[in-house]
Amino acid sequence: MKHRRHRSRAAGSFLISLSLAFTAVSCSLTGQIPGSSEVESESDKLAKTLLSSADFVTNPASISSKSLSAFFLVKSTARGSVLNVSPSSPSTQAFDLSLDSSSVSASYLTSASDFSESSTALPSTSWIVVGVSFSEDPASMDLTVNGTLAAAPTQSGAPTSPLSMARYPVVTAAALKDVLFFTRALSRDEQSAMLLYLAKKNSLAITLDPALKIPVNNSSDPNFAPAQNVIQAKCHSCHSAWSGVSANYYFSSGLAVKGQAENSALYYRLTGSTGSSGPKTMPTSGSISASEADLIKTWINNAP
């Protein structure tokens, strides 16, 4: 395992303090993306929603969050740490992205000796479309390079969730462009939307990994809208991050398993749900009727 984290904030890096503005993307999709124009349209809609959400950091002089997602273009000739988000020391309580001559690596560091790291081969293209999503769990991290999802991270020492404190994004100025930050770990369909957004904006060709979830039009599933209405009414007071998400969000995040409601936490955690899985204690405030829970069960069991 490569571990190149003892780095100073040298010249050529700068503290991001800028407002990011976005315009509509009109160029055609050059990436090799499975599906139809409907898929592209839903991807565009989801990217637009994300870029106007409270999770998008429009002026990232500092970020206070235990989780983080970032999407950007980086030159394949860059070396060393090109993106670091940490309180003061780049190797403590930090998220880090680095390149060497053969690989791209993302690290989640509690200290210089306690970290989780994921890496994948360095592409030969001049510019690389990179997405990285850090959750509060050091073992759960997604690194995507030109649409290819890296293997699950490996750990050294005993990394723990970084403290919730202000962290300062530092990038290598000449190596990165179009840096987009979100203060949560995005689901895989959301990651797909942002990767496609950057590829289209820069007329770059990428091929999405089959493990990534491509946003699709929920209108093809008549059971989703009734289920989503129940989720919104009964769950959003505690789970506000679920507001406005697509059906794919629940499946790609592991909250639901297509065709298996009784093995889906989104359903089996509900009071009155069927099956042996549990505990069945949701919602923690208020109540949910058997017919309301059945709408979620019907949607999951019959999802296309």
NULUM-453781 format. One record per residue (C-alpha): residue in one letter; x negated, y negated, z. Coordinates in nm, 2 decimals. Layout:
% NULUM-453781
REC; resn; xx; yy; zz
REC; a; X; Y; Z
...
% end
This chain:
% NULUM-453781
REC; resn; xx; yy; zz
REC; m; 0.00; 0.00; 0.00
REC; k; -0.13; -0.34; -0.09
REC; h; -0.11; -0.61; 0.18
REC; r; -0.24; -0.95; 0.08
REC; r; -0.08; -1.18; 0.34
REC; h; -0.36; -1.37; 0.51
REC; r; -0.33; -1.68; 0.29
REC; s; -0.35; -2.05; 0.36
REC; r; -0.12; -2.31; 0.20
REC; a; -0.38; -2.43; -0.04
REC; a; -0.37; -2.69; -0.31
REC; g; -0.16; -2.59; -0.60
REC; s; 0.13; -2.51; -0.36
REC; f; 0.39; -2.75; -0.25
REC; l; 0.68; -2.77; -0.02
REC; i; 1.00; -2.76; -0.22
REC; s; 1.21; -3.06; -0.15
REC; l; 1.43; -3.12; -0.46
REC; s; 1.79; -3.12; -0.56
REC; l; 1.87; -2.86; -0.83
REC; a; 2.12; -2.95; -1.09
REC; f; 2.28; -2.71; -1.33
REC; t; 2.45; -2.74; -1.67
REC; a; 2.66; -2.50; -1.86
REC; v; 2.47; -2.22; -2.04
REC; s; 2.55; -2.23; -2.41
REC; c; 2.28; -2.01; -2.55
REC; s; 2.36; -1.65; -2.64
REC; l; 2.25; -1.36; -2.42
REC; t; 1.93; -1.22; -2.54
REC; g; 1.89; -0.95; -2.28
REC; q; 1.99; -0.59; -2.36
REC; i; 2.30; -0.59; -2.14
REC; p; 2.55; -0.29; -2.16
REC; g; 2.91; -0.38; -2.21
REC; s; 3.11; -0.64; -2.40
REC; s; 3.16; -1.01; -2.41
REC; e; 3.40; -0.96; -2.12
REC; v; 3.11; -0.85; -1.90
REC; e; 2.91; -1.15; -2.00
REC; s; 3.21; -1.38; -1.93
REC; e; 3.26; -1.23; -1.58
REC; s; 2.89; -1.26; -1.51
REC; d; 2.90; -1.63; -1.61
REC; k; 3.20; -1.69; -1.38
REC; l; 3.03; -1.52; -1.09
REC; a; 2.70; -1.71; -1.14
REC; k; 2.90; -2.04; -1.15
REC; t; 3.08; -1.94; -0.83
REC; l; 2.76; -1.86; -0.65
REC; l; 2.59; -2.18; -0.76
REC; s; 2.88; -2.38; -0.62
REC; s; 2.90; -2.18; -0.29
REC; a; 2.79; -2.29; 0.05
REC; d; 2.53; -2.01; 0.04
REC; f; 2.34; -2.18; -0.24
REC; v; 2.06; -2.41; -0.11
REC; t; 2.06; -2.73; -0.32
REC; n; 1.78; -2.90; -0.13
REC; p; 1.55; -2.63; 0.02
REC; a; 1.31; -2.84; 0.22
REC; s; 1.37; -2.58; 0.49
REC; i; 1.58; -2.27; 0.54
REC; s; 1.72; -2.14; 0.86
REC; s; 1.85; -1.79; 0.80
REC; k; 1.77; -1.43; 0.88
REC; s; 1.85; -1.32; 0.53
REC; l; 1.76; -1.48; 0.19
REC; s; 1.80; -1.42; -0.18
REC; a; 1.58; -1.60; -0.44
REC; f; 1.58; -1.59; -0.82
REC; f; 1.32; -1.75; -1.04
REC; l; 1.08; -1.72; -1.34
REC; v; 0.71; -1.66; -1.27
REC; k; 0.41; -1.64; -1.50
REC; s; 0.27; -1.29; -1.54
REC; t; -0.08; -1.44; -1.51
REC; a; -0.01; -1.57; -1.16
REC; r; -0.20; -1.40; -0.87
REC; g; -0.16; -1.39; -0.50
REC; s; 0.13; -1.53; -0.31
REC; v; 0.36; -1.73; -0.54
REC; l; 0.65; -1.77; -0.31
REC; n; 0.64; -1.77; 0.07
REC; v; 0.92; -1.87; 0.32
REC; s; 0.79; -1.89; 0.67
REC; p; 0.79; -2.11; 0.99
REC; s; 0.42; -2.20; 0.99
REC; s; 0.19; -1.90; 0.93
REC; p; 0.25; -1.73; 0.59
REC; s; 0.21; -1.39; 0.75
REC; t; 0.45; -1.43; 1.05
REC; q; 0.83; -1.42; 1.04
REC; a; 0.81; -1.46; 0.66
REC; f; 0.95; -1.35; 0.33
REC; d; 0.68; -1.33; 0.06
REC; l; 0.64; -1.26; -0.31
REC; s; 0.30; -1.19; -0.47
REC; l; 0.14; -1.07; -0.79
REC; d; -0.18; -0.89; -0.86
REC; s; -0.32; -0.75; -1.19
REC; s; -0.08; -0.45; -1.19
REC; s; 0.22; -0.52; -0.97
REC; v; 0.48; -0.75; -0.83
REC; s; 0.54; -0.71; -0.45
REC; a; 0.79; -0.85; -0.21
REC; s; 0.73; -0.84; 0.17
REC; y; 0.93; -0.89; 0.48
REC; l; 0.69; -0.98; 0.76
REC; t; 0.74; -0.99; 1.13
REC; s; 0.36; -1.02; 1.17
REC; a; 0.05; -0.96; 0.96
REC; s; 0.05; -0.59; 1.07
REC; d; 0.43; -0.53; 1.09
REC; f; 0.59; -0.56; 0.75
REC; s; 0.82; -0.39; 0.49
REC; e; 0.71; -0.40; 0.13
REC; s; 0.85; -0.31; -0.21
REC; s; 0.66; -0.33; -0.54
REC; t; 0.70; -0.25; -0.91
REC; a; 0.48; -0.27; -1.22
REC; l; 0.38; -0.60; -1.36
REC; p; 0.54; -0.66; -1.70
REC; s; 0.34; -0.78; -2.00
REC; t; 0.58; -1.06; -2.09
REC; s; 0.45; -1.42; -2.04
REC; w; 0.74; -1.51; -1.81
REC; i; 0.90; -1.27; -1.57
REC; v; 1.26; -1.29; -1.44
REC; v; 1.24; -1.20; -1.07
REC; g; 1.52; -1.15; -0.81
REC; v; 1.46; -1.07; -0.45
REC; s; 1.72; -1.02; -0.17
REC; f; 1.62; -0.98; 0.19
REC; s; 1.89; -0.87; 0.44
REC; e; 1.85; -0.87; 0.82
REC; d; 1.73; -0.51; 0.80
REC; p; 1.36; -0.50; 0.71
REC; a; 1.42; -0.16; 0.55
REC; s; 1.69; -0.30; 0.32
REC; m; 1.54; -0.52; 0.05
REC; d; 1.60; -0.55; -0.33
REC; l; 1.32; -0.65; -0.57
REC; t; 1.41; -0.68; -0.94
REC; v; 1.16; -0.76; -1.21
REC; n; 1.29; -0.82; -1.57
REC; g; 1.60; -0.63; -1.47
REC; t; 1.41; -0.33; -1.32
REC; l; 1.50; -0.25; -0.96
REC; a; 1.19; -0.16; -0.76
REC; a; 1.18; 0.15; -0.53
REC; a; 1.30; 0.13; -0.17
REC; p; 1.06; -0.06; 0.05
REC; t; 0.80; 0.12; 0.26
REC; q; 0.70; 0.00; 0.61
REC; s; 0.38; -0.06; 0.81
REC; g; 0.39; -0.10; 1.18
REC; a; 0.72; -0.19; 1.33
REC; p; 0.88; -0.48; 1.14
REC; t; 1.19; -0.63; 1.30
REC; s; 1.44; -0.89; 1.18
REC; p; 1.27; -1.23; 1.16
REC; l; 1.39; -1.49; 1.41
REC; s; 1.66; -1.73; 1.30
REC; m; 1.45; -2.05; 1.27
REC; a; 1.36; -2.31; 1.01
REC; r; 1.13; -2.17; 0.74
REC; y; 0.96; -2.37; 0.48
REC; p; 0.95; -2.25; 0.11
REC; v; 0.61; -2.28; -0.05
REC; v; 0.56; -2.20; -0.41
REC; t; 0.26; -2.21; -0.65
REC; a; 0.37; -2.51; -0.86
REC; a; 0.24; -2.40; -1.20
REC; a; 0.35; -2.03; -1.16
REC; l; 0.72; -2.06; -1.09
REC; k; 1.02; -2.24; -1.24
REC; d; 1.40; -2.25; -1.20
REC; v; 1.38; -2.13; -0.83
REC; l; 1.72; -2.06; -0.68
REC; f; 1.77; -1.99; -0.31
REC; f; 2.07; -1.84; -0.13
REC; t; 2.10; -1.81; 0.25
REC; r; 2.22; -1.45; 0.25
REC; a; 2.14; -1.12; 0.09
REC; l; 2.35; -1.11; -0.23
REC; s; 2.52; -0.79; -0.34
REC; r; 2.40; -0.62; -0.65
REC; d; 2.67; -0.75; -0.88
REC; e; 2.58; -1.10; -0.76
REC; q; 2.21; -1.03; -0.82
REC; s; 2.30; -0.92; -1.17
REC; a; 2.49; -1.24; -1.24
REC; m; 2.19; -1.46; -1.13
REC; l; 1.94; -1.25; -1.32
REC; l; 2.15; -1.28; -1.64
REC; y; 2.20; -1.65; -1.57
REC; l; 1.82; -1.71; -1.57
REC; a; 1.76; -1.48; -1.87
REC; k; 2.02; -1.67; -2.07
REC; k; 1.91; -2.01; -1.96
REC; n; 1.55; -1.94; -2.07
REC; s; 1.64; -1.72; -2.38
REC; l; 1.46; -1.42; -2.23
REC; a; 1.54; -1.05; -2.29
REC; i; 1.60; -0.83; -1.99
REC; t; 1.75; -0.48; -1.95
REC; l; 1.95; -0.43; -1.63
REC; d; 1.86; -0.13; -1.42
REC; p; 2.16; 0.12; -1.41
REC; a; 2.15; 0.08; -1.03
REC; l; 2.24; -0.28; -1.06
REC; k; 2.61; -0.36; -1.07
REC; i; 2.74; -0.56; -1.37
REC; p; 3.02; -0.80; -1.29
REC; v; 3.35; -0.69; -1.46
REC; n; 3.69; -0.83; -1.50
REC; n; 3.91; -0.73; -1.20
REC; s; 4.23; -0.78; -1.41
REC; s; 4.18; -0.43; -1.55
REC; d; 4.26; -0.29; -1.20
REC; p; 4.62; -0.37; -1.10
REC; n; 4.55; -0.24; -0.74
REC; f; 4.28; -0.48; -0.66
REC; a; 4.47; -0.81; -0.62
REC; p; 4.72; -0.67; -0.36
REC; a; 4.43; -0.51; -0.16
REC; q; 4.23; -0.84; -0.18
REC; n; 4.53; -1.03; -0.05
REC; v; 4.53; -0.81; 0.26
REC; i; 4.16; -0.84; 0.30
REC; q; 4.18; -1.21; 0.28
REC; a; 4.47; -1.24; 0.53
REC; k; 4.33; -0.98; 0.78
REC; c; 3.95; -0.99; 0.75
REC; h; 3.83; -1.33; 0.63
REC; s; 3.84; -1.50; 0.97
REC; c; 3.54; -1.29; 1.07
REC; h; 3.41; -1.19; 0.72
REC; s; 3.42; -1.53; 0.54
REC; a; 3.14; -1.41; 0.30
REC; w; 3.40; -1.19; 0.13
REC; s; 3.60; -1.49; 0.01
REC; g; 3.64; -1.49; -0.37
REC; v; 3.41; -1.18; -0.43
REC; s; 3.48; -0.93; -0.71
REC; a; 3.60; -0.58; -0.66
REC; n; 3.24; -0.47; -0.75
REC; y; 3.11; -0.65; -0.44
REC; y; 3.27; -0.40; -0.21
REC; f; 3.14; -0.10; -0.39
REC; s; 2.79; -0.23; -0.46
REC; s; 2.75; -0.34; -0.10
REC; g; 2.85; 0.00; 0.03
REC; l; 3.17; -0.12; 0.20
REC; a; 3.38; 0.10; -0.02
REC; v; 3.32; 0.43; -0.22
REC; k; 3.52; 0.47; -0.54
REC; g; 3.78; 0.74; -0.50
REC; q; 3.70; 0.80; -0.13
REC; a; 3.89; 0.56; 0.09
REC; e; 3.85; 0.78; 0.40
REC; n; 3.47; 0.76; 0.35
REC; s; 3.48; 0.38; 0.30
REC; a; 3.42; 0.16; 0.60
REC; l; 3.64; -0.11; 0.45
REC; y; 3.93; 0.13; 0.50
REC; y; 3.85; 0.38; 0.77
REC; r; 3.76; 0.10; 1.02
REC; l; 4.12; -0.03; 1.00
REC; t; 4.36; 0.05; 1.28
REC; g; 4.60; 0.31; 1.16
REC; s; 4.38; 0.44; 0.87
REC; t; 4.38; 0.81; 0.79
REC; g; 4.08; 1.05; 0.81
REC; s; 3.84; 1.13; 1.09
REC; s; 3.58; 0.85; 1.03
REC; g; 3.58; 0.56; 1.27
REC; p; 3.60; 0.37; 1.50
REC; k; 3.93; 0.24; 1.39
REC; t; 3.93; -0.11; 1.55
REC; m; 3.97; -0.36; 1.27
REC; p; 4.08; -0.63; 1.26
REC; t; 3.95; -0.73; 1.60
REC; s; 4.19; -1.02; 1.61
REC; g; 4.55; -0.98; 1.50
REC; s; 4.70; -0.66; 1.36
REC; i; 4.74; -0.48; 1.03
REC; s; 5.04; -0.27; 0.93
REC; a; 5.02; 0.08; 0.79
REC; s; 5.16; -0.05; 0.45
REC; e; 4.89; -0.32; 0.43
REC; a; 4.61; -0.06; 0.50
REC; d; 4.77; 0.17; 0.24
REC; l; 4.72; -0.11; -0.02
REC; i; 4.34; -0.10; 0.04
REC; k; 4.35; 0.28; 0.04
REC; t; 4.53; 0.29; -0.29
REC; w; 4.30; 0.05; -0.45
REC; i; 3.98; 0.23; -0.34
REC; n; 4.11; 0.58; -0.43
REC; n; 4.22; 0.47; -0.78
REC; a; 3.94; 0.22; -0.87
REC; p; 3.83; 0.25; -1.23
% end
